[in-house]
Amino acid sequence: MSGFGHYDQTAQALEREIRRRGIAIGLDWSDTARLRTLAREALSCTAECRIGLLRHPDYMERRKGELFALSELMLVTMRQSAQIGVHTHGGPAWKAFGRALYEEAENLPAHAAAPSLP
């Protein structure tokens, strides 16, 4: 499938950066409780909130903001590839955080559910 390889490359690059941000904030990818807490925060964080995190003077808060932004990029990449019939997936770090995002999104009230995660 010539021409569609960039989705896989993008997902791999995003996985690498998601993993790095997770390491930077001390995430254990098997700690589902912490991932769910972080996912709840990501889902409730508006665009202004993410910008605030990205500009925050605290290193850990900036890395968390970067994790939220990278997650959004991963979701966009996966959505775009699916629209043309290409199956794209991330690695273990994304799967762990993505699962937490979807599980937390299912718990949101119907009126609060956002059209996209995070």
C-alpha positions as a printed Julia matrix, in Angstrom:
118×3 Matrix{Float64}:
   0.0    0.0    0.0
   2.33   2.64  -1.23
   1.63   6.12   0.09
   0.05   4.98   3.36
   3.22   4.16   5.27
   3.3    7.55   6.9
   0.46   6.55   9.24
   2.51   3.72  10.67
   5.63   5.89  10.9
   3.67   8.66  12.59
   2.12   6.22  15.08
   5.55   4.79  15.9
   7.01   8.26  16.44
   4.05   9.25  18.61
   4.36   6.02  20.61
   8.03   6.77  21.26
   7.25  10.31  22.44
   4.27   9.17  24.56
   6.51   6.59  26.2
   9.17   9.25  26.88
   6.66  11.62  28.47
   5.32   8.78  30.59
   8.8    7.98  31.81
   9.42  11.66  32.54
   6.35  11.86  34.8
   7.05   8.49  36.41
   4.24   6.48  34.83
   4.04   2.74  35.23
   2.1    1.65  32.15
   0.61  -1.26  34.1
  -0.77   1.01  36.86
  -4.35   1.17  35.6
  -5.57   3.3   38.51
  -3.01   6.04  37.8
  -3.63   5.83  34.06
  -7.37   6.19  34.63
  -6.79   9.22  36.89
  -4.56  10.78  34.25
  -7.11   9.94  31.54
  -9.88  11.67  33.55
  -7.68  14.73  33.79
  -6.91  14.63  30.07
 -10.59  14.34  29.17
 -11.55  17.28  31.38
  -8.66  19.44  30.13
  -9.83  22.0   27.57
  -7.62  23.43  24.86
  -6.85  26.35  27.17
  -5.97  23.9   29.92
  -3.55  22.04  27.63
  -1.9   25.31  26.58
  -1.57  26.23  30.25
   0.09  22.89  30.97
   2.44  23.25  28.02
   3.52  26.67  29.3
   3.62  25.7   32.97
   6.89  26.48  34.8
   6.88  23.03  36.43
   8.65  20.39  34.32
   6.22  17.61  35.3
   3.16  19.67  34.38
   4.68  20.51  30.98
   5.4   16.84  30.31
   1.83  15.96  31.29
   0.55  18.61  28.86
   2.77  17.14  26.16
   1.37  13.68  26.9
  -2.17  15.01  26.47
  -1.23  16.75  23.19
   0.55  13.66  21.85
  -2.5   11.56  22.72
  -4.69  13.89  20.68
  -2.28  13.56  17.75
  -2.36   9.76  18.03
  -6.16   9.76  17.98
  -6.19  12.04  14.93
  -3.68   9.81  13.14
  -5.7    6.69  13.89
  -8.97   8.37  12.86
  -7.53   9.65   9.57
  -6.03   6.3    8.65
  -9.27   4.5    9.48
 -11.18   6.85   7.17
  -9.19   5.5    4.23
  -9.26   1.9    5.42
  -5.75   1.7    6.88
  -5.43   0.05  10.29
  -2.98   1.99  12.44
  -2.12   1.22  16.04
   0.31   2.38  18.68
   2.53   0.32  20.91
   2.17  -0.76  24.53
   2.33   2.72  26.07
  -0.37   4.08  23.79
  -2.53   1.0   24.22
  -2.38   1.36  28.0
  -3.18   5.08  28.0
  -5.64   4.83  25.1
  -7.55   2.11  26.94
  -7.74   4.32  30.03
  -8.98   7.24  27.91
 -11.74   5.16  26.32
 -12.78   3.63  29.64
 -12.98   7.05  31.27
 -14.8    8.52  28.27
 -17.47   5.83  28.66
 -18.07   7.06  32.23
 -18.69  10.65  31.17
 -22.31  11.85  31.23
 -23.82  11.96  27.75
 -23.93  15.78  27.74
 -20.26  16.0   28.75
 -18.88  13.52  26.22
 -16.54  15.25  23.82
 -16.54  14.32  20.13
 -12.86  13.47  20.35
 -10.48  12.26  23.01
  -8.79  14.06  24.89
